[in-house]
Amino acid sequence: MPKDNSIKSVLIIGSGPIVIGQACEFDYAGSQSARSLREEGIEVILINSNPATIMTDPSMADHVYLLPLTTKSIIQILKEHPQIDAVLPTMGGQTALNLCLEADEKGIWKDFGIKLIGVDINAINITEDREQFKQLLEKINVPTAPAKTATSFLKGKEIAQEFGFPLVIRPSFTLGGTGAAFVHKKEDFDDLLTRGLEASPIHEVLIDKALLGWKEYELELLRDKNDNVVIICSIENMDPMGIHTGDSITVAPAMTLSDTTFQKMRDMAILMMRSIGNFAGGCNVQFAVSPDEKEDIVAIEINPRVSRSSALASKATGYPIAKIATKLALGYHLDELQNQITKSTSALFEPTLDYVIVKIPRWNFDKFEGSDRTLGLQMKSVGEVMGIGRSFQEALHKATQSLEIKRNGIGADGKGYKNYEQIIEKLTFASWDRVFVIYDAIAMGIPLSRIHEITRIDMWFLKQYEELYLLEKEISQYKVDTLPKELLLESKQKGYGDRQIAHMMGCLESQVYKLREEMNINRVYKLVDTCAAEFKAKTPYYYSTFEAEIETNGKKFVSNESIVSDRKKVIVLGSGPNRIGQGIEFDYSCVHGVLAAKECGYETIMINCNPETVSTDFDTADKLYFEPVFWEHIYDIIRHEKPEGVIVQLGGQTALKLAEKLDRYGIKILGTSFDALDLAEDRGRFSELLEELNIPFPKFGVAENADQASALADVLDFPLLVRPSYVLGGQGMKIVINKQELEEHVIDLLKNIPGNKLLLDHYLDGAIEAEADAICDGENVYIIGIMEHIEPCGIHSGDSNATLPPFNLGEFVMQQIKDHTKKIALALKTVGLINIQFAIKDDTVYIIEANPRASRTVPFIAKAYGEPYVNYATKVMLRENKVTDFTFNPKLNGYAIKQPVFSFSKFPNVNKALGPEMKSTGESILFIDDLKDDQFYELYSRRKMYLSK
């Protein structure tokens, strides 16, 4: 049965601002879904309050509503668009499902005659209501952990008495494990039960016997109206049960599962999906498996929607789950749809992988002082990276190289732990860096059996680690001129970076690179092709690996699947894993940069390692290299592809940090030059420039130790803003008000970032903060937006409510902002985007900093004004256009406010006061007609409440 032709117009519900537990994987799903519907000629209406994402770009849907995700907004949209036939709520995470349920309870879908597609209400209710779900599984004979539901404190106490400890408390209808907890001892139970009941919107929790140490697996399923079901991907958590899957290191395909158990699990998953309702779409099922010969399987949960793991599974297999799930929701059958990879076979197949992928979460604990850093049932990570390799070891190394936490991979970089007690503690209480600590434990000589006993990580994974360590030991016995070729090849095949190999032999990275060249050990690129090469893949989506040479007819060669065309090319460097200070906004900029370069006739090449994003979709750029944004990998791709140049100003600080290397190796940076980028970062040089231009800035000095800082304080006067150089999201920034505070902070900073130059600014107490974004072509400057922050200067711009246009800056101040912006953009010889931040005190505009790159606020301004600014800026970087070639026509009635969204609920004991270090994980946009609006008044009245030292 082909698609349901009665559906002509669909409402997609988005996931709202990014919070821990619900990040941009749903933006990716929503974007794919919108494209999938439009391919069918269906009108798409979209609601989402997040301005930073590609999903809310005007090009994605026929009508985009940047409104709060409430039933009030839904009614407003349905009244404005009586033509809407159906709603698709499965692309927007838990937020969209919860909103869909609420609208159903209020009778909204019925009142407007709206059909629900992709899921049915019954399925949401059964899977979210822990008690109903448990009864259903009993009925269909799928084993579950012993569990009971409590809707009151007293009932909870009774269940605990019956089961004994350890227990797990899981609230119903929550996201990312909010409110979930392990209870190891009786004394903690009352407190954690209360927290769980409060976290659930219906004040209900499931209390179950903890399956500590069991192995955890996930399956991603798709089902059509004809009841065909395919398993797209099996994912194994390297970490055992007890750590939220969003915080687990995961591996695909599953590595340590016997085939018979996998077949059993497969049958159970299909049975579960069929029994929760008769709908067509995607499902994610989670299982626990006992770590013994019996391999008992227990079902944990099923989510009848595109899940956090679906983005990962899509990128891991190359099978676009959200796109196909959307087509199935319209009534298509899997065998009627085309496999997007081969373009010659149907979508009714289960991908087979001839490579391994490893996902590692990215945490930001340094932003939450005093937070509990151990991992458990509540998700705490803010992003993730994925490595693709021919073996688990290679993929593991590539994933660790992608994290951007100053590590070069697993071990061999001199940064491991050497203290026995510390290592044991980090293994016992799962720490965020345990992926490295396992290696340190093996290096210290702690037996694998002991590591397994503590961590419950499967022995197979631990043996893989041990092999890596033994290889490091062997290579360390050689010098660069005596290292045998087969050892060097083996170390590269296992994912070791040139830097690590250099560390083992005590030589330079460049010497290892040279040795590789001499020995002809070069990276080759392979296609991600879902069919393990049984059918020819047509998608230009690559990962790198190393192969031994094959000899035929006296010729030696290695097989490289990435064919270089003779078109002019441009490489766009992505922004790596999401983190606080560098989120989805930079993915938005990268995608628009790629599309603009395509319009200019370039072949576009994207390099990024973040599986959650639209920039790593297989059909965004002409070619995608799913590789770490790590020098060695990038340099090899550049040498292979020989582009006209590289765009670094769209990928945030990640891409910008590589500009110096590119410059040193003579690779052309498109847009603003490295020298200008460096000048803006170097406070000394930048201040000299401001002095020449006669532009005021707060008095400052540079210190390298506590003594120098103390002497500077006498000249500059307190309060002082102390910050390290070259950091992101205000990392390590603090306002200090006396010498003791200054000394403590300086010593602390230099301990964490040794050798860093610290900047001490006189802090302009009580100043107003504003910022401007502009496009410059080296001669002309166009200011795309000036924003005034509601909070005073001293709260990081990413944590401030920013108002566009400003609401109370006089003409005199506005003129200074415009003049300063134009002067600085031209003096830095900016080609492309620039963001400048200002402090305004006594009608004088001071410069805080300038960043000649895409900023966090560019997507917000583009959405507020309805203008494709990144597209224009990219064409300027490529020197295809001057600023004067564009007709700017911003449209905004009233004001737009960029509102930060925080994830403090994941860190109950953390100080929630705001200051110069950024803490927000996402943002929403609020449109108001005038300043009399109640919401504006409330924000303005609270503006000074949060300012912290």
Buried (B, 14 or more C-beta within 10 A) or exposed (E): EEBBEEBEBBBBBBBBBBBBBBBBBBBBBBBBBBBBBBEBEBBBBBBBBBBBBBBBBEEBBBBBBBBBBBBEBBBBBBEEBEEBBBBBBBBBBBBBBBBBBBBBEEEBBEEBEBEBBBBBBBBBBBBBBBBBBBEBBEEEEBEBBEBBBBBEEEBBBEBBEEBEBBBBBBBBBBBBBBBBBBBEEEEEBBEBBBBBBEBBEEBBBBBBBBBEBBBBBBBBBBBBBBEBBBBBBBBBBBBBBBBBBBBBBBBBBBBBBEEEBBEBBBEBBBBBBEBBBEBBBBBBBBBBBBBEEEBBBBBBBBBBBBBBBBBBBBBBBBBBBBBBBBBBBBBBBBEBBEBBBBEEBEBBBBBEBEBBBBBBBBBBBBBBEEBBBBBBBBBBBBBBBBBBBBBBBBBBBBBBBBBBBEBBBBBBBEBBBEEEEEBBBBBEBBBBBBBBBBBBBBBBEBEBEEBBEBBBBBBEBBEBBBBBBEBBEBBEEBEBEEBEBEBBBBBBBBBBBBBBBBBBBEBEBEBBBEBBEEBEBBBBBBBBBBBEEEBEBEBBBBBBBBBEBEEEEEEEEBEBEBEEEEEEBBBBBBBBBBBBBBBBBBBBBBBBBBBBBBBBEBBBBBBBBBBBBBBBBBBBBBBBBBBBBBBBBBBBBBEBBEBBBBBBBBBBBBBBBBBBEBBEEEBEBBBBBBBBBBBBBBBBEBBEBBEEBEBBBBBBBBBEEBEBBBEBBEEBEBBBBBBBBBBBBBBBBBBBEEBEBBBEBBEEBBEEBEEBBBBBBBBBBEBBBBBBBBBBBBEBBBBBBBBBBBBBBBBBBBBBBBBBBBBEBEEEBBEBBBEBBBBBBBBBBBBBBBBBBBBBBEEEBBBBBBBBBBBBBBBBBBBBBEBBBBBBBBBBBBBBBEBEEBEEEBEBEEBBBBBBBBBBBBBEEBBEEBBBBBBBBBBBBBBBEEEEBEEBEEBBEEBEEBBBE
